[in-house]
Amino acid sequence: MIDLDIRKAKKEDKAPVMKFIKETDLFTPRLRYDDFIVAYRGENLVAVAKFKTHKKHKMHELSNLGVKDGWRECGIGSFVVSKIANKAKYDTYLNTTSPAFYEKLGFESVQEIPKAMKKNRSWCKGCDRKLCTTMVKKIK
């Protein structure tokens, strides 16, 4: 088991989260640090994931998963996603160019993009929408 403190970002996490986002080049439209889940190993911020609840649509949206250099390939990303999705109140949706990673964590591809997740024409910085897969992990 990985020893991490995984929790919703607090006010004191704002500067570390913003620095992390810049260092890992994660695209974040209308960035709000308090939409992030943070994962600390001791004093080190090692991973973040944006987790937004769309109450009107009764769904969650997971995006912007990032693991810091030097901490990758240790299972941290999988651990963080599993913790988040397993505590979700609603189905959790995401868009990804790495569907195999999320399939291992119980996500399934879907054809229809939920209305709450439809993006403008620019989609995501540097992302070709044709290469992106929408996925969901249903609550049990």
C-alpha positions as CSV (number, residue, x, y, z in Angstrom):
1,M,0.0,0.0,0.0
2,I,1.3,3.5,-0.9
3,D,1.6,5.8,2.0
4,L,0.0,9.1,0.8
5,D,-2.1,11.8,2.3
6,I,-4.9,12.2,-0.3
7,R,-7.4,15.0,0.3
8,K,-9.2,18.0,-1.2
9,A,-6.9,21.0,-1.7
10,K,-7.0,23.6,1.1
11,K,-6.1,27.3,1.0
12,E,-2.5,26.5,2.0
13,D,-2.2,24.2,-1.0
14,K,-2.8,27.0,-3.5
15,A,0.8,27.9,-4.1
16,P,2.1,24.3,-4.3
17,V,-0.7,23.3,-6.6
18,M,-0.2,26.2,-8.9
19,K,3.6,25.5,-9.1
20,F,2.9,21.8,-9.7
21,I,0.5,22.7,-12.6
22,K,3.2,24.8,-14.2
23,E,6.0,22.3,-13.7
24,T,3.9,19.4,-15.2
25,D,2.3,21.5,-18.0
26,L,-1.2,20.5,-17.1
27,F,-3.9,22.4,-19.0
28,T,-6.4,23.9,-16.6
29,P,-9.1,26.2,-18.0
30,R,-10.6,28.5,-15.3
31,L,-8.2,27.0,-12.8
32,R,-9.5,26.8,-9.2
33,Y,-7.0,25.2,-6.8
34,D,-9.9,24.1,-4.6
35,D,-11.2,21.8,-7.5
36,F,-8.1,19.7,-7.0
37,I,-7.4,16.6,-5.0
38,V,-3.8,16.6,-3.7
39,A,-1.5,13.7,-2.8
40,Y,1.4,14.3,-0.4
41,R,4.1,11.9,0.6
42,G,5.4,13.6,3.7
43,E,5.9,17.2,2.8
44,N,6.2,16.5,-0.9
45,L,3.3,17.2,-3.2
46,V,3.6,14.2,-5.6
47,A,0.3,14.2,-7.5
48,V,-2.8,16.2,-8.2
49,A,-6.1,15.6,-10.0
50,K,-8.9,18.0,-10.8
51,F,-12.1,16.5,-9.5
52,K,-15.2,18.5,-10.2
53,T,-18.8,17.7,-9.2
54,H,-21.6,18.7,-11.6
55,K,-24.5,18.5,-9.2
56,K,-27.0,19.6,-11.8
57,H,-26.0,16.7,-13.9
58,K,-25.4,14.3,-11.0
59,M,-21.9,13.4,-12.2
60,H,-18.3,14.0,-11.4
61,E,-15.5,15.0,-13.8
62,L,-11.9,13.8,-13.4
63,S,-9.2,15.6,-15.3
64,N,-5.7,17.0,-15.0
65,L,-4.1,14.0,-13.3
66,G,-0.4,14.6,-12.9
67,V,2.3,12.8,-11.0
68,K,5.6,14.6,-10.3
69,D,8.8,13.5,-12.1
70,G,10.7,11.0,-10.0
71,W,7.4,9.6,-8.6
72,R,6.0,8.2,-11.8
73,E,5.8,4.5,-12.5
74,C,5.3,3.8,-8.8
75,G,1.5,3.3,-9.0
76,I,0.7,6.7,-7.5
77,G,-1.5,7.9,-10.4
78,S,-3.5,4.6,-10.2
79,F,-3.8,4.9,-6.4
80,V,-5.0,8.5,-6.5
81,V,-7.6,7.8,-9.3
82,S,-8.9,4.7,-7.4
83,K,-9.3,6.6,-4.2
84,I,-11.2,9.4,-5.8
85,A,-13.5,7.2,-8.0
86,N,-14.2,4.8,-5.2
87,K,-15.5,7.6,-2.9
88,A,-17.6,9.3,-5.6
89,K,-21.3,9.9,-5.0
90,Y,-22.0,9.9,-8.8
91,D,-20.6,8.3,-11.9
92,T,-17.1,9.7,-12.7
93,Y,-16.4,10.8,-16.3
94,L,-13.1,11.8,-17.9
95,N,-11.6,12.5,-21.3
96,T,-8.2,10.8,-22.0
97,T,-5.7,10.0,-24.7
98,S,-4.6,7.0,-22.5
99,P,-7.7,4.8,-22.2
100,A,-5.7,1.6,-21.3
101,F,-4.5,3.2,-18.1
102,Y,-8.1,4.0,-17.0
103,E,-9.5,0.7,-18.2
104,K,-7.3,-1.1,-15.6
105,L,-9.0,1.1,-13.0
106,G,-12.6,0.1,-14.0
107,F,-13.4,2.9,-16.4
108,E,-15.3,2.1,-19.6
109,S,-15.4,3.9,-22.9
110,V,-18.6,5.8,-23.8
111,Q,-19.6,7.3,-27.1
112,E,-21.6,10.3,-25.8
113,I,-19.8,13.1,-24.1
114,P,-21.9,14.3,-21.1
115,K,-23.3,17.8,-21.7
116,A,-21.5,19.2,-18.6
117,M,-18.1,18.2,-20.2
118,K,-18.6,19.5,-23.7
119,K,-15.7,21.9,-24.5
120,N,-15.4,24.9,-26.8
121,R,-13.7,24.6,-30.2
122,S,-10.2,24.7,-28.8
123,W,-10.9,21.5,-26.7
124,C,-7.7,21.1,-24.6
125,K,-4.3,22.7,-25.2
126,G,-2.3,20.5,-27.6
127,C,-5.0,17.8,-27.7
128,D,-6.5,16.4,-30.9
129,R,-10.2,15.6,-30.0
130,K,-10.1,12.7,-32.5
131,L,-7.5,11.0,-30.2
132,C,-9.5,11.6,-27.0
133,T,-11.7,8.9,-25.4
134,T,-14.5,9.7,-23.0
135,M,-14.8,7.2,-20.2
136,V,-16.9,6.6,-17.2
137,K,-16.7,4.6,-13.9
138,K,-20.1,3.9,-12.7
139,I,-20.8,3.9,-9.0
140,K,-21.8,0.6,-7.5
